[in-house]
């Protein structure tokens, strides 16, 4: 199950004229019976929504006061999520006779056209408050409080990810809600700007539209076109003409195949980094310890001890925790069996929570070999969001290769890799651009597309960038890319072959020499051409262009600019 909850607005979405009709209530009950949760996210004050919605107990959580209050219907407890509105603000609104005022713990409401007076009071008092609109309603809440922040608090309590939530709304204040959710629905009566950002605009208004969404969720989990579209993509690389090559952030299976040292780890690591940036959870199965130290993940298992099944499953309960399952501590012959026992547990968790969104299986030919005869139930369940990394795709189980949507071939013989994949499956071999790949290049083939395979340059990963930066900070650049302190009279010949040595020499050269290179712009030129870091070069150039900066001050500023972008040990360390 991909979508495990629906977060819906109340007025003009779930309700009409403040009331939810019987058919919509029945739809909510069907949604709950399917194992999904209902989260109400409303601009109404908590006492008001409790009075007007007798079936509020159907909701797992209620976000009220436009994100400022979180209510738990099962226990009738609530938490205020924002600081109170300053009393002087309320007093001034009353003094200026702003009509139809309403008050909550951290919200003040009025109606149009009095938003101008409200904004004037905020400005005059110098308060950190924001104005949010809901059709004719005007709401004032502390800065940073909205339906998205309230929903985030609810999801944290429930242990759910916004990447598994459908958001439904109708008005201006629902923008934050829909942007927070994985799938955005605007009911037919929604304002035009909300319809523009929605993945789906229902044909029915208000409750009828919500019922449409629930029926499609319960029936197909929004997996059938046109409801299966994804607005989030993962960058794989860039073509020669500069066009980006991406895949949908959900619903795809990748095969990353190529010889050792061809860049498979760079590509796989980059994919993991980019899905993490978008809020997706991943689990890496790492038979050889290649992902040890991955910055965005918690590792289970070491070279001395194998991972425990229960600790892995428990860790996945938090949607913010990414995992690397290190199998090095297990005997080589026991690693496939451990993974095949873990895979059903991962799928069971996916069925309940929709997570982990991505599972990467390194050395797939070892863990899912071609003689593997899977229990049918394993492949019958949701086996999407898989990344298979292997040197030998033709040694991977045929039943696994059948599930692959995208092949990325690297190394010395990408054509042969794709041909071998097709041979196993009995497929015609596509016309592959005959090419010798340069380092960092790959051939990309989306089997679902009518486009032929194409050559691309792999998008860099942050881990590579860190290694790149370390090289320039501590490594040894060739002479033609080193910096030389020569001075105005060309009497010196002090070579800095990395940034650490540059800073050490900079501290020791005389003031005249330092200022000579500073005024000529030599430092920024080296940063751009030798270090090849345009951002650092721009920062240093701004320092060089300061007309009256002293030698001492400019040394300090350039050192700070370098240290801000590079992890540099202290001098003399």
C-alpha positions in Angstrom: 0.0 0.0 0.0 1.5 3.3 -1.1 -1.0 5.8 0.3 -1.8 5.2 4.0 -3.6 8.4 4.9 -5.8 11.2 3.6 -5.3 14.7 4.9 -8.4 16.7 4.1 -9.7 20.2 4.6 -13.2 20.6 6.2 -15.2 23.5 4.9 -16.2 23.2 1.2 -14.0 20.1 0.9 -15.4 17.5 3.3 -18.4 19.6 4.3 -21.0 21.8 2.6 -22.4 24.6 4.7 -20.5 23.2 7.7 -22.1 19.7 7.5 -20.7 16.4 6.2 -23.4 14.3 4.4 -24.1 10.7 5.0 -22.5 9.5 1.7 -19.2 11.2 2.5 -19.3 9.7 6.1 -19.7 6.3 4.5 -16.8 6.9 2.2 -14.6 7.9 5.2 -15.6 4.6 6.9 -14.6 2.6 3.8 -11.3 4.3 3.8 -10.7 3.4 7.5 -11.8 -0.2 6.8 -9.1 -0.4 4.1 -6.4 0.2 6.8 -5.9 3.9 6.0 -6.1 6.9 8.3 -8.1 10.1 8.1 -6.5 13.4 9.2 -8.6 16.5 9.3 -6.7 19.7 8.6 -8.9 22.8 9.1 -8.7 26.5 9.6 -11.6 26.3 12.1 -11.0 26.7 15.8 -10.9 23.5 17.8 -14.0 24.1 19.9 -15.9 25.0 16.7 -14.9 21.9 14.7 -15.7 19.6 17.6 -19.2 21.1 17.9 -20.1 21.1 14.2 -18.6 17.7 13.2 -20.1 14.9 15.4 -18.2 12.2 13.5 -14.8 13.7 14.4 -13.9 10.4 16.0 -13.4 8.9 12.6 -10.2 11.1 12.4 -6.9 9.8 13.7 -5.7 13.4 14.2 -7.2 16.8 13.8 -5.1 19.8 12.9 -7.1 22.9 13.8 -6.6 26.6 14.0 -4.9 26.5 10.6 -2.0 24.5 11.9 -1.7 25.9 15.4 -3.5 23.1 17.3 -3.2 19.3 17.2 -6.1 17.3 18.5 -6.4 13.6 19.3 -10.1 12.5 19.1 -9.5 9.1 20.7 -8.3 10.7 24.0 -9.7 14.2 23.5 -6.3 15.7 24.2 -4.9 18.6 22.3 -1.5 20.3 22.0 -0.9 23.9 21.1 1.8 24.0 18.4 2.4 27.7 18.2 3.1 30.6 20.6 0.1 32.8 21.6 -0.9 35.9 19.7 0.4 39.0 21.6 -2.4 40.7 23.6 -1.5 44.1 22.2 -2.3 42.9 18.7 -5.8 41.9 19.8 -6.3 45.2 21.7 -5.2 47.2 18.7 -7.6 45.3 16.4 -10.4 46.1 18.8 -9.4 49.7 19.1 -9.6 50.0 15.3 -13.0 48.3 15.4 -12.1 45.4 13.1 -15.4 43.4 13.0 -16.2 39.7 13.3 -13.1 38.8 15.3 -12.6 35.3 16.5 -9.8 33.9 18.8 -8.0 30.7 19.3 -4.9 29.7 21.3 -2.6 31.0 18.6 -4.9 32.4 15.9 -7.1 35.5 15.3 -9.7 35.6 12.6 -11.7 38.2 10.8 -13.1 38.7 7.2 -12.3 40.5 4.1 -11.7 43.4 3.4 -10.2 44.0 6.8 -6.9 42.4 5.9 -5.4 45.8 5.2 -6.1 47.0 8.7 -4.7 43.7 10.0 -1.5 44.2 8.0 -1.1 47.8 9.2 -1.4 46.7 12.8 1.2 43.9 12.3 3.6 46.5 10.7 2.9 49.2 13.3 3.6 46.9 16.2 6.5 45.2 14.6 5.2 41.6 15.1 6.2 38.3 13.5 2.7 37.4 12.4 1.5 36.2 9.0 -1.9 36.6 7.3 -3.5 33.6 5.6 -6.6 33.7 3.5 -9.4 31.1 3.2 -11.8 32.6 0.6 -13.5 35.4 2.6 -11.9 34.5 5.9 -8.7 36.2 7.1 -6.6 34.4 9.6 -3.6 35.7 11.6 -1.1 33.2 13.0 2.5 33.2 14.2 5.1 33.2 11.4 5.8 29.7 10.0 2.5 28.2 11.2 0.2 26.8 8.5 -1.6 23.6 7.6 1.7 22.0 6.4 3.4 22.6 9.8 0.4 21.2 11.6 0.2 18.2 9.4 3.9 17.5 9.9 3.4 17.5 13.7 0.5 15.0 13.3 2.5 12.7 11.0 5.4 12.7 13.4 3.1 11.4 16.2 1.6 8.8 13.9 5.0 7.6 12.5 3.9 8.4 8.9 5.7 10.1 6.0 4.1 12.9 4.0 5.3 10.8 0.9 2.5 8.4 1.7 -0.3 10.9 2.2 -3.0 12.3 -0.1 -4.0 15.9 0.5 -7.4 17.3 -0.4 -8.5 20.9 -0.3 -10.3 23.8 -1.9 -9.0 27.2 -0.8 -6.0 29.4 -0.6 -4.9 28.2 2.8 -4.7 24.6 1.4 -1.7 25.4 -0.8 0.7 24.5 2.1 -1.3 21.3 2.8 -1.2 20.1 -0.8 2.4 20.9 -1.3 3.3 18.9 1.8 1.6 15.8 0.6 2.8 13.3 -1.9 -0.4 13.5 -3.9 -2.5 16.7 -4.2 -6.2 16.8 -5.0 -8.3 19.8 -5.5 -12.1 19.3 -5.4 -14.1 20.7 -8.3 -15.2 23.8 -6.4 -11.6 24.7 -5.5 -10.1 28.1 -6.3 -8.2 28.2 -9.6 -4.8 28.6 -8.1 -5.2 25.4 -6.1 -6.3 23.5 -9.2 -3.2 24.6 -10.9 -0.9 22.8 -8.4 -3.1 19.7 -8.0 -2.3 16.3 -9.4 -6.0 15.6 -9.8 -9.1 17.9 -9.9 -12.2 15.9 -9.0 -15.3 16.0 -11.1 -17.5 16.3 -8.0 -17.5 19.3 -5.6 -16.8 19.1 -1.9 -17.8 15.8 -0.3 -18.6 14.2 -3.7 -15.0 14.9 -4.8 -13.6 13.5 -1.6 -15.6 10.3 -2.2 -14.1 10.0 -5.7 -10.7 10.1 -4.2 -11.5 7.5 -1.5 -13.0 5.2 -4.1 -9.9 5.3 -6.2 -7.7 4.9 -3.2 -9.5 1.9 -1.8 -9.9 0.4 -5.3 -6.5 0.9 -6.8 -4.2 2.9 -4.4 -4.1 5.6 -7.1 -2.0 3.2 -9.2 -4.1 3.3 -12.4 -3.5 6.0 -15.0 -4.2 9.0 -15.0 -4.1 9.0 -11.2 -0.6 7.3 -11.1 1.3 10.4 -12.3 4.2 11.5 -10.2 5.2 15.2 -9.8 8.5 14.3 -8.2 11.5 13.0 -10.2 15.0 11.8 -9.5 17.8 13.0 -11.7 20.0 10.3 -13.2 22.1 12.4 -15.5 22.4 14.9 -18.4 22.5 14.2 -22.1 25.1 15.8 -24.4 22.6 18.5 -25.4 22.1 19.5 -21.7 18.7 17.8 -21.3 18.2 16.2 -17.9 17.3 12.5 -17.8 15.1 11.6 -14.8 12.8 8.9 -13.5 9.7 9.2 -11.5 10.5 9.2 -7.7 8.1 6.3 -7.2 7.0 3.2 -9.1 10.2 2.4 -10.9 12.7 -0.4 -10.7 16.3 0.2 -11.8 19.1 -2.1 -12.9 22.5 -0.5 -12.5 25.0 -2.7 -14.2 28.6 -2.5 -15.3 32.2 -3.6 -14.7 34.0 -2.8 -11.4 35.1 0.8 -11.1 32.7 1.9 -13.8 30.8 4.3 -11.5 27.9 2.1 -10.3 28.4 3.3 -6.7 28.5 6.9 -7.7 25.2 6.6 -9.6 23.6 4.6 -6.8 24.8 6.9 -4.1 23.5 9.9 -6.1 20.1 8.3 -6.5 19.9 7.7 -2.7 21.0 11.3 -1.9 18.3 12.7 -4.2 15.4 10.6 -3.0 16.4 11.5 0.5 16.3 15.2 -0.3 12.7 14.8 -1.4 11.7 13.0 1.8 11.7 9.4 0.7 13.1 6.6 3.0 15.6 4.1 1.7 17.1 0.8 2.9 20.4 -0.4 1.4 21.3 -4.1 1.4 25.1 -4.0 1.4 26.8 -7.4 1.2 30.4 -6.0 1.0 30.4 -2.9 3.1 30.6 -0.5 0.2 28.1 1.9 1.7 29.7 2.1 5.1 29.7 5.7 6.4 26.9 6.9 4.1 26.1 10.2 5.7 22.3 10.1 5.4 21.8 6.6 6.9 22.1 4.5 10.1 24.1 1.3 9.6 23.2 -2.0 11.1 25.9 -4.7 11.1 29.7 -4.4 11.2 32.6 -6.4 9.9 32.5 -8.3 13.2 28.8 -8.7 13.7 25.9 -9.3 11.3 22.7 -7.2 11.5 19.6 -8.3 13.5 16.3 -8.6 11.7 14.3 -7.0 14.6 16.6 -4.0 14.9 16.2 -3.3 11.2 12.4 -3.5 11.2 12.2 -1.4 14.4 14.4 1.3 12.9 12.2 1.6 9.9 9.3 2.6 12.1 10.7 6.2 11.9 10.1 7.7 8.5 13.1 9.9 8.9 15.6 7.0 9.4 17.4 5.6 6.4 19.2 2.3 6.7 22.3 0.5 5.4 22.2 -3.2 6.2 25.8 -4.3 6.3 26.1 -8.0 5.7 30.0 -8.2 6.0 29.8 -9.7 9.5 27.8 -12.7 8.1 29.6 -15.7 6.4 29.5 -15.2 2.7 27.2 -18.2 2.1 24.7 -17.0 4.7 24.2 -13.5 3.2 21.6 -14.5 0.5 19.5 -16.4 3.1 19.5 -13.4 5.4 18.4 -11.1 2.7 15.7 -13.5 1.5 14.3 -13.6 5.1 14.5 -9.8 5.3 12.8 -9.1 2.0 9.3 -10.3 3.1 9.6 -8.3 6.3 10.4 -5.2 4.3 7.4 -5.9 2.0 5.1 -6.4 5.0 6.2 -3.0 6.4 5.5 -1.4 3.0 2.0 -2.9 3.0 1.3 -1.2 6.3 3.2 2.1 6.1 4.2 2.4 2.4 7.9 2.5 3.5 10.8 2.1 2.8 10.1 3.9 -0.4 13.4 2.6 -2.0 15.3 -0.6 -1.5 18.8 -0.9 -3.0 20.3 -4.3 -3.4 24.0 -4.3 -4.0 25.7 -7.3 -5.6 22.3 -8.5 -6.8 23.8 -11.4 -8.6 24.9 -12.8 -5.3 21.8 -12.1 -3.2 19.2 -12.9 -6.0 21.1 -15.4 -8.2 19.6 -16.8 -11.4 18.8 -20.2 -9.7 16.7 -18.4 -7.1 13.1 -19.8 -7.2 11.1 -17.1 -5.4 8.1 -17.9 -3.4 5.3 -16.5 -5.6 4.0 -14.3 -2.7 7.3 -12.4 -2.6 7.1 -11.2 -6.2 3.3 -10.8 -6.1 3.6 -8.0 -3.5 4.7 -4.5 -4.2 8.2 -4.9 -5.6 8.7 -1.3 -6.9 11.2 1.3 -5.8 14.0 -1.3 -6.2 17.6 -0.5 -7.3 19.5 -3.6 -8.4 23.3 -3.0 -8.6 25.4 -5.8 -10.2 28.5 -6.6 -12.3 26.7 -9.6 -13.8 23.1 -8.9 -14.8 22.9 -12.2 -16.7 23.5 -13.9 -13.3 20.5 -12.3 -11.7 17.2 -14.3 -11.3 15.1 -14.0 -14.4 12.0 -13.3 -12.3 13.8 -10.2 -10.8 14.9 -8.9 -14.2 11.3 -9.1 -15.4 10.4 -6.4 -12.9 13.1 -3.9 -14.2 11.8 -0.8 -15.9 15.1 1.1 -16.4 18.5 -0.2 -17.3 21.6 2.0 -16.7 24.7 0.4 -18.3 28.2 1.5 -17.4 31.8 0.4 -18.1 33.6 -1.0 -21.0 30.7 -2.7 -22.8 27.4 -1.1 -22.2 26.0 -2.5 -25.4 26.9 -6.0 -24.3 25.3 -5.4 -20.9 22.0 -4.4 -22.4 22.2 -7.2 -24.9 22.8 -9.7 -22.1 19.8 -8.4 -20.2 17.6 -8.8 -23.3 18.9 -12.3 -24.0 17.9 -13.5 -20.5 14.4 -12.2 -20.9 14.1 -13.2 -24.6 13.6 -9.5 -25.7 14.7 -7.9 -28.9 17.9 -5.8 -28.4 17.2 -2.1 -28.8 19.4 0.0 -31.0 22.1 1.1 -28.6 24.4 4.0 -29.6 27.7 2.3 -30.2 30.1 4.2 -28.1 33.1 4.0 -25.8 32.0 5.6 -22.6 34.2 8.2 -20.9 34.5 8.0 -17.1 31.3 9.3 -15.6 29.1 8.3 -18.5 26.4 5.7 -18.9 23.8 4.4 -21.3 20.2 4.9 -20.1 17.3 2.8 -21.4 13.8 3.1 -20.1 12.0 0.0 -21.3 8.6 1.7 -20.8 9.4 4.4 -23.3 9.5 4.4 -27.1 12.7 6.3 -27.0 15.9 4.5 -27.9 18.7 4.1 -25.3 20.8 7.3 -24.9 24.2 8.2 -23.6 24.4 10.5 -20.6 26.8 12.0 -18.0 25.9 10.7 -14.6 24.8 13.4 -12.1 27.4 13.8 -9.5 26.8 12.8 -5.9 27.6 14.7 -2.7 29.9 12.0 -1.5 32.0 12.5 -4.7 31.9 16.2 -4.2 33.3 15.7 -0.7 36.1 13.6 -2.0 36.6 16.2 -4.7 36.9 18.9 -2.2 39.2 16.9 0.0 41.5 16.4 -3.0 41.8 20.2 -3.5 42.2 20.8 0.2 44.8 18.2 1.0 46.0 16.5 -2.3 48.7 17.6 -4.7 47.7 19.5 -7.8 50.1 19.5 -10.8 52.4 22.4 -11.2 50.4 24.1 -13.9 47.4 24.2 -11.6 49.3 25.2 -8.4 49.4 28.8 -7.0 52.8 30.5 -6.9 53.6 33.5 -4.6 56.1 35.4 -6.6 55.7 39.0 -5.3 55.8 42.3 -7.2 59.5 41.9 -8.1 59.2 38.2 -9.0 61.8 37.4 -6.4 59.8 34.5 -4.7 58.7 31.1 -6.0 56.6 29.6 -3.3 54.3 26.9 -4.7 51.0 26.0 -3.1 49.7 22.7 -4.5 46.6 22.6 -2.4 44.4 24.9 -0.3 46.0 23.9 3.0 49.5 24.8 1.8 48.1 28.0 0.2 46.7 29.2 3.6 49.9 28.3 5.4 52.0 30.2 2.9 49.6 33.1 2.9 50.2 33.5 6.7 53.9 33.7 6.1 54.4 35.9 3.1 55.2 39.5 3.5 52.4 42.1 3.3 53.7 43.6 0.0 53.6 40.2 -1.7 50.1 39.3 -0.4 48.6 42.6 -1.5 50.4 42.4 -4.9 48.5 39.2 -5.8 45.3 40.4 -4.1 45.1 43.6 -6.2 45.8 41.7 -9.4 42.9 39.3 -8.7 45.3 36.3 -8.7 43.6 34.5 -5.8 40.2 34.4 -7.4 41.7 33.4 -10.8 43.4 30.4 -9.2 40.2 29.4 -7.3 38.4 29.4 -10.7 41.0 27.9 -13.0 43.2 25.8 -10.6 40.7 24.7 -8.0 37.8 24.9 -10.4 35.4 26.2 -7.8 33.4 29.1 -9.2 31.5 29.7 -6.0 34.7 30.1 -4.0 36.2 32.2 -6.8 33.3 34.6 -6.6 33.6 35.0 -2.9 37.3 35.7 -3.1 36.8 38.1 -6.0 34.4 40.2 -3.8 37.2 40.4 -1.2 39.8 41.4 -3.7 37.5 44.2 -5.0 37.2 45.9 -1.6 39.2 49.1 -2.2 40.6 49.6 1.3 40.8 46.1 2.8 44.1 45.5 4.7 46.5 42.6 4.2 45.6 41.1 7.6 41.9 41.5 7.2 41.9 40.1 3.6 43.9 37.1 4.7 41.3 36.4 7.4 38.4 36.8 5.0 39.9 34.6 2.3 40.7 31.9 4.9 37.1 32.0 6.2 35.8 31.7 2.6 37.9 28.6 2.0 37.0 27.0 5.3 33.3 27.6 4.7 33.4 25.4 1.6 36.1 22.9 2.6 36.8 20.9 5.7 40.3 22.0 6.4 42.3 21.0 9.5 43.9 23.6 11.6 47.3 24.9 10.6 50.1 22.7 11.9 47.8 19.8 12.6 
